[in-house]
Amino acid sequence: ERLAGLAARLPDDVDLLAEVAFRLIRAERREDAITVYDRLLGLPLPPAGTHTRRNYLGSINNACIQAYSAGDVALAARIADHAQPYARENPYIYHSAACAYAGVGDLRRAMTQVRLAIEHDYEHLARLEVDPDLGELRHWPEFRAAFAAWHLERDRAAATPVTAPPARA
């Protein structure tokens, strides 16, 4: 209960703010979490390859999801825009951004995110394919073709026999 009031007094520490925002979500305090995420997004990007950078990028993704879930699709799309330069480092951003862009009616940009998720082998492509938040995009021939190609490639890879390395003498 007091966490939201204390959040404004917390230091500009990515790891701490990410943890506070996550706990606010778990406490079902979405608006307070979005406020903390907004503060977090204003901080400088941490150095590449660090735990703090992974937390920062995960928090960008969570902020996008929470804004969308709160019904503020315009904010979710702005967060998705902010996240684009770093999405390769956290492919979950492609999924969140696709939903955000679909939510504001920008289906072309949403489709671009879907293609990027497939291209970067996002681990939850099966969920992305059926995500109702993508709305009309799921009925686009381009969307269906992209996932048909993904299924075909996945099935091919699963059918390819793995050969054991030669035995050592």
C-alpha positions as CSV (number, residue, x, y, z in Angstrom):
1,E,0.0,0.0,0.0
2,R,2.8,2.5,0.9
3,L,5.0,1.3,-1.9
4,A,3.5,3.6,-4.5
5,G,4.1,6.7,-2.3
6,L,7.7,5.6,-1.6
7,A,8.5,5.0,-5.3
8,A,8.9,8.8,-5.9
9,R,11.7,8.8,-3.3
10,L,13.6,5.9,-4.6
11,P,17.0,6.4,-6.2
12,D,17.5,6.3,-10.0
13,D,18.5,2.6,-9.9
14,V,17.2,0.5,-12.8
15,D,17.3,-2.8,-10.9
16,L,15.4,-1.3,-7.9
17,L,12.8,0.5,-10.0
18,A,12.2,-2.7,-12.1
19,E,11.6,-4.7,-9.0
20,V,9.3,-2.1,-7.5
21,A,7.3,-1.9,-10.7
22,F,7.0,-5.7,-10.9
23,R,5.8,-5.9,-7.3
24,L,3.2,-3.2,-8.0
25,I,1.9,-5.3,-10.9
26,R,1.7,-8.4,-8.7
27,A,-0.2,-6.3,-6.1
28,E,-2.6,-5.3,-8.9
29,R,-1.6,-1.7,-8.8
30,R,-1.2,-1.2,-12.5
31,E,-1.4,2.6,-12.6
32,D,1.3,2.9,-9.9
33,A,3.4,0.4,-11.8
34,I,3.1,2.4,-15.0
35,T,4.2,5.5,-13.1
36,V,7.3,3.7,-11.9
37,Y,7.9,2.2,-15.4
38,D,7.7,5.8,-16.8
39,R,10.4,6.9,-14.4
40,L,12.5,3.9,-15.3
41,L,12.2,4.6,-19.1
42,G,13.5,8.1,-18.5
43,L,16.8,6.7,-17.2
44,P,19.9,6.2,-19.4
45,L,20.2,2.9,-21.2
46,P,22.5,0.7,-19.1
47,P,25.7,-0.8,-20.8
48,A,25.3,-3.7,-23.2
49,G,25.7,-7.2,-21.8
50,T,24.9,-6.3,-18.2
51,H,22.2,-7.7,-15.9
52,T,21.0,-4.1,-15.4
53,R,20.4,-3.7,-19.1
54,R,18.5,-7.0,-19.3
55,N,16.3,-5.7,-16.4
56,Y,15.8,-2.4,-18.2
57,L,14.8,-4.1,-21.5
58,G,12.5,-6.5,-19.6
59,S,10.9,-3.5,-17.9
60,I,10.3,-1.7,-21.2
61,N,8.5,-4.9,-22.4
62,N,6.5,-5.1,-19.1
63,A,5.6,-1.4,-19.3
64,C,4.3,-1.8,-22.8
65,I,2.2,-4.8,-21.7
66,Q,0.8,-3.0,-18.6
67,A,-0.1,0.2,-20.6
68,Y,-1.9,-2.0,-23.1
69,S,-3.7,-4.0,-20.4
70,A,-4.7,-0.7,-18.7
71,G,-6.4,0.3,-22.0
72,D,-3.9,3.1,-22.8
73,V,-2.9,1.8,-26.2
74,A,-1.4,5.1,-27.2
75,L,1.0,4.9,-24.3
76,A,1.8,1.3,-25.2
77,A,2.6,2.3,-28.7
78,R,4.9,5.1,-27.5
79,I,6.7,2.6,-25.2
80,A,7.0,0.2,-28.2
81,D,8.5,3.0,-30.2
82,H,11.0,3.7,-27.4
83,A,11.9,-0.1,-27.3
84,Q,12.5,-0.6,-31.1
85,P,16.2,0.0,-31.1
86,Y,16.7,-2.7,-28.4
87,A,14.1,-5.3,-29.4
88,R,16.8,-7.6,-30.9
89,E,18.2,-8.0,-27.4
90,N,14.8,-8.9,-26.0
91,P,12.5,-10.4,-28.7
92,Y,9.5,-10.3,-26.3
93,I,9.4,-6.6,-27.2
94,Y,8.3,-7.7,-30.8
95,H,5.2,-9.4,-29.4
96,S,4.3,-6.5,-27.1
97,A,4.9,-3.9,-29.8
98,A,2.8,-5.9,-32.3
99,C,-0.1,-5.8,-29.9
100,A,0.4,-2.1,-29.1
101,Y,0.5,-1.1,-32.8
102,A,-2.5,-3.3,-33.6
103,G,-4.3,-1.6,-30.6
104,V,-3.8,1.9,-32.2
105,G,-4.8,0.6,-35.6
106,D,-1.3,0.6,-37.2
107,L,-1.5,-2.9,-38.6
108,R,1.4,-2.4,-41.0
109,R,3.7,-1.7,-38.1
110,A,2.2,-4.6,-36.1
111,M,2.9,-6.9,-39.0
112,T,6.5,-5.7,-39.1
113,Q,6.9,-6.7,-35.5
114,V,5.4,-10.1,-36.2
115,R,7.9,-10.6,-39.1
116,L,10.8,-9.5,-36.8
117,A,9.6,-11.9,-34.0
118,I,9.7,-14.8,-36.5
119,E,13.0,-13.6,-38.0
120,H,14.6,-13.4,-34.5
121,D,13.1,-16.8,-33.4
122,Y,11.0,-15.4,-30.6
123,E,10.4,-18.3,-28.3
124,H,6.6,-17.8,-28.0
125,L,5.7,-17.6,-31.7
126,A,2.8,-20.1,-31.2
127,R,1.3,-17.6,-28.6
128,L,1.8,-14.7,-30.9
129,E,0.1,-16.4,-33.8
130,V,-3.2,-16.7,-31.8
131,D,-3.0,-13.6,-29.7
132,P,-6.4,-12.0,-29.8
133,D,-4.9,-8.6,-29.1
134,L,-3.6,-8.6,-32.7
135,G,-7.2,-8.3,-33.8
136,E,-7.8,-8.0,-37.6
137,L,-4.1,-8.5,-38.3
138,R,-4.5,-12.3,-37.6
139,H,-6.8,-12.4,-40.7
140,W,-4.3,-10.8,-43.1
141,P,-3.0,-13.1,-45.8
142,E,0.5,-11.8,-45.1
143,F,0.2,-12.8,-41.4
144,R,-1.1,-16.2,-42.3
145,A,1.6,-16.8,-44.9
146,A,4.3,-15.8,-42.4
147,F,3.1,-18.3,-39.9
148,A,2.5,-21.0,-42.5
149,A,6.2,-20.6,-43.5
150,W,7.2,-20.7,-39.9
151,H,5.3,-23.9,-39.3
152,L,6.8,-25.5,-42.4
153,E,10.3,-24.6,-41.3
154,R,9.7,-25.8,-37.8
155,D,8.3,-29.1,-39.0
156,R,11.3,-29.5,-41.4
157,A,13.7,-28.9,-38.6
158,A,11.9,-31.4,-36.4
159,A,12.0,-34.0,-39.1
160,T,15.7,-33.6,-39.8
161,P,17.5,-36.5,-38.2
162,V,20.3,-35.6,-35.9
163,T,23.5,-37.5,-36.7
164,A,25.7,-38.5,-33.8
165,P,29.3,-37.6,-34.0
166,P,31.7,-40.4,-35.0
167,A,32.8,-42.6,-32.2
168,R,36.3,-42.0,-30.9
169,A,38.8,-44.8,-31.1
